[in-house]
Amino acid sequence: MSFTVYGAAGSGSVPVEAALTLLGLDYTVVEAPTWEGEAERDKVAPVNPMRQLPVLVTPEGEILTESAAILIWLADRHHPASRAGAGLAPRPDDARRGQFLRWMSFVPAAIYSMYWVRDVPSRLAGDDPEDQARILQRTEDRIAECWGMMDRQIAPGRFLLGESLTVLDLYVAVASRWTPRRARFYEVAPKMAAVVRRVDELSELRGFWAERFPFEAE
């Protein structure tokens, strides 16, 4: 039995797929780039009435939505150190757990949420092109501002929470590729920049990145 991921290349399903890959868990992807129209969103509707990605269906048939929740669940559920690739989250009694939960909540609340507006700016701006352009610029600036705020409050080691890789690293490595893209991310978040470059180069994920989110020129 395997997991099923409703997702799309370059989307919020990519960190989930990366975690499954590192954990050595079997999964298949139902490709559904929801931003391409109603037909794609309808593919997701049976498992998520919000018709949004990602969705994880467990081998037991349980449905999980919300990227951060899925990542935390996977890391907690498949944690034993004896399993290849496991240990992708601090345990509840680990001193890093509070900051792990803090930043795993911050990314979707402060940053990921901006893309609901950016994907269809007319949701808030109406049909006026100037208003839409203004919203796109302001949300881009807000995303950069939030990355900068996170960078100023975090003290990375080899990875964001120290010397071991967590799903937070996967989450940030993917989200930082979205607008305003890596060039500005590197500028506003210099401490995290070194970490995401390191995640980009992980030998266990090199083929995965090339397939699911090819890196674009900085």
C-alpha positions as CSV (number, residue, x, y, z in Angstrom):
1,M,0.0,0.0,0.0
2,S,1.2,3.5,-0.7
3,F,0.4,7.2,-0.1
4,T,-1.4,9.3,-2.7
5,V,-0.4,12.9,-3.1
6,Y,-2.7,15.4,-5.0
7,G,-0.1,17.9,-6.2
8,A,1.7,19.5,-9.1
9,A,5.3,20.2,-10.1
10,G,6.5,23.5,-8.5
11,S,3.5,23.6,-6.1
12,G,3.1,23.3,-2.3
13,S,3.0,19.5,-2.7
14,V,6.7,19.4,-3.6
15,P,8.0,19.6,0.1
16,V,5.5,16.8,0.9
17,E,6.8,14.7,-1.9
18,A,10.4,15.5,-0.9
19,A,9.7,14.3,2.7
20,L,8.1,11.1,1.4
21,T,11.1,10.5,-0.8
22,L,13.6,11.0,2.1
23,L,11.5,8.8,4.3
24,G,11.6,6.0,1.7
25,L,7.8,5.8,1.6
26,D,5.9,4.7,-1.5
27,Y,3.7,7.2,-3.1
28,T,1.9,8.2,-6.3
29,V,1.0,11.7,-7.4
30,V,-2.3,12.8,-8.9
31,E,-1.1,15.7,-11.0
32,A,-3.5,18.6,-10.6
33,P,-2.2,22.1,-11.3
34,T,-5.2,23.8,-9.9
35,W,-4.1,27.3,-11.1
36,E,-4.8,26.1,-14.7
37,G,-8.6,26.1,-14.3
38,E,-11.7,24.5,-13.0
39,A,-11.0,21.0,-14.5
40,E,-7.9,20.7,-12.5
41,R,-9.5,22.0,-9.3
42,D,-12.3,19.5,-9.9
43,K,-9.7,16.7,-9.6
44,V,-9.0,17.7,-6.1
45,A,-12.6,18.4,-5.0
46,P,-13.4,14.8,-3.9
47,V,-10.6,14.9,-1.3
48,N,-10.5,18.6,-0.5
49,P,-13.7,20.8,-0.8
50,M,-11.3,23.8,-0.9
51,R,-10.0,22.4,-4.1
52,Q,-6.4,23.3,-3.1
53,L,-3.1,21.5,-3.0
54,P,-1.6,19.6,-1.4
55,V,-3.7,16.6,-0.2
56,L,-2.2,13.5,1.2
57,V,-4.2,10.3,1.3
58,T,-2.7,7.7,3.6
59,P,-2.6,3.9,2.9
60,E,-5.5,3.6,5.4
61,G,-7.6,6.1,3.5
62,E,-7.2,9.1,5.9
63,I,-7.2,12.5,4.2
64,L,-4.8,15.2,5.3
65,T,-4.7,18.7,3.9
66,E,-2.5,21.8,4.7
67,S,1.1,21.5,3.8
68,A,2.5,22.2,7.2
69,A,0.2,19.8,8.9
70,I,1.1,17.0,6.4
71,L,4.8,17.7,6.9
72,I,4.6,17.6,10.7
73,W,2.5,14.5,10.6
74,L,4.8,12.6,8.3
75,A,7.9,13.6,10.3
76,D,6.3,12.6,13.6
77,R,4.8,9.4,12.4
78,H,8.0,8.2,10.7
79,H,10.6,9.3,13.1
80,P,12.5,6.2,14.3
81,A,16.2,6.8,13.8
82,S,16.7,3.3,12.5
83,R,14.7,4.2,9.4
84,A,16.6,5.7,6.5
85,G,15.9,9.4,6.1
86,A,13.9,9.6,9.3
87,G,14.2,12.2,12.1
88,L,12.8,15.0,10.0
89,A,11.3,16.9,13.0
90,P,12.4,17.5,16.6
91,R,10.6,15.2,19.1
92,P,8.1,16.8,21.5
93,D,10.7,16.7,24.3
94,D,13.4,18.3,22.1
95,A,14.4,21.8,23.0
96,R,14.0,22.8,19.3
97,R,10.4,21.7,19.2
98,G,8.9,25.1,20.0
99,Q,10.8,26.9,17.3
100,F,10.1,24.1,14.9
101,L,6.3,24.5,15.4
102,R,6.6,28.3,15.4
103,W,8.3,28.5,12.0
104,M,6.3,25.6,10.5
105,S,3.2,27.8,11.3
106,F,4.8,31.1,10.3
107,V,5.5,30.0,6.7
108,P,1.9,29.1,5.7
109,A,0.3,31.9,7.8
110,A,2.6,34.8,6.7
111,I,4.0,33.7,3.4
112,Y,2.1,30.9,1.7
113,S,-1.2,32.7,2.3
114,M,-0.1,35.5,0.1
115,Y,-0.3,33.3,-3.0
116,W,-4.1,32.9,-2.7
117,V,-4.2,36.6,-3.5
118,R,-1.3,36.5,-6.1
119,D,-2.7,33.6,-8.1
120,V,-5.9,35.5,-8.9
121,P,-5.5,39.2,-7.8
122,S,-9.0,40.0,-9.1
123,R,-10.3,38.2,-6.0
124,L,-9.5,41.3,-4.0
125,A,-8.7,43.9,-6.7
126,G,-11.6,43.4,-9.1
127,D,-11.0,43.8,-12.8
128,D,-9.0,47.0,-12.6
129,P,-5.5,46.2,-14.0
130,E,-3.8,49.0,-12.0
131,D,-5.3,47.7,-8.8
132,Q,-4.2,44.1,-9.6
133,A,-0.7,45.3,-10.4
134,R,-0.6,47.2,-7.1
135,I,-1.7,44.1,-5.1
136,L,0.9,41.9,-6.9
137,Q,3.7,44.4,-5.9
138,R,2.5,44.8,-2.4
139,T,2.2,41.0,-1.8
140,E,5.6,40.5,-3.3
141,D,7.1,43.1,-0.9
142,R,5.2,41.6,2.0
143,I,6.6,38.1,1.3
144,A,10.1,39.5,1.2
145,E,9.5,41.4,4.4
146,C,8.4,38.2,6.1
147,W,11.4,36.2,5.0
148,G,13.6,39.0,6.3
149,M,11.8,38.9,9.7
150,M,12.2,35.2,9.9
151,D,15.9,35.4,9.0
152,R,16.6,38.0,11.8
153,Q,15.0,35.7,14.4
154,I,16.6,32.4,13.5
155,A,20.0,31.1,14.2
156,P,20.8,28.3,11.6
157,G,23.5,25.8,11.9
158,R,24.0,23.5,8.9
159,F,20.2,23.6,8.7
160,L,17.6,26.0,9.9
161,L,17.2,24.4,13.4
162,G,20.8,23.2,13.8
163,E,22.8,20.4,12.4
164,S,20.0,18.0,11.3
165,L,17.7,18.3,8.4
166,T,14.0,18.8,9.1
167,V,10.8,19.3,7.1
168,L,11.1,23.0,7.8
169,D,14.2,23.1,5.6
170,L,12.3,21.4,2.8
171,Y,9.3,23.8,3.2
172,V,11.5,26.9,3.1
173,A,13.6,25.5,0.2
174,V,10.5,25.2,-1.9
175,A,8.6,28.3,-0.8
176,S,11.7,30.5,-1.4
177,R,11.7,29.5,-5.0
178,W,8.3,31.2,-5.5
179,T,7.9,34.9,-6.2
180,P,9.9,37.1,-5.4
181,R,12.2,34.2,-6.1
182,R,15.6,33.3,-4.8
183,A,17.5,36.4,-5.8
184,R,15.5,38.6,-3.5
185,F,15.3,35.8,-0.9
186,Y,19.1,35.7,-0.8
187,E,19.1,39.5,-0.3
188,V,16.6,39.7,2.5
189,A,17.4,36.4,4.2
190,P,21.2,35.9,4.0
191,K,21.4,33.4,6.9
192,M,18.8,31.1,5.5
193,A,20.3,31.5,2.0
194,A,23.2,29.2,2.8
195,V,20.7,26.6,4.2
196,V,18.4,26.5,1.1
197,R,21.4,26.2,-1.2
198,R,22.5,23.2,0.9
199,V,19.1,21.6,0.6
200,D,19.2,22.2,-3.1
201,E,22.4,20.1,-3.3
202,L,21.3,17.2,-1.1
203,S,22.4,14.1,-3.1
204,E,19.2,12.2,-1.9
205,L,17.1,14.8,-3.6
206,R,19.1,15.9,-6.7
207,G,17.0,13.8,-9.1
208,F,13.8,14.7,-7.3
209,W,14.4,18.5,-7.6
210,A,15.2,18.2,-11.3
211,E,11.9,16.4,-11.9
212,R,9.5,18.2,-9.6
213,F,10.9,21.8,-9.3
214,P,13.8,22.5,-11.7
215,F,15.9,25.3,-10.3
216,E,15.7,28.5,-12.2
217,A,18.5,31.0,-12.7
218,E,19.0,33.2,-9.7
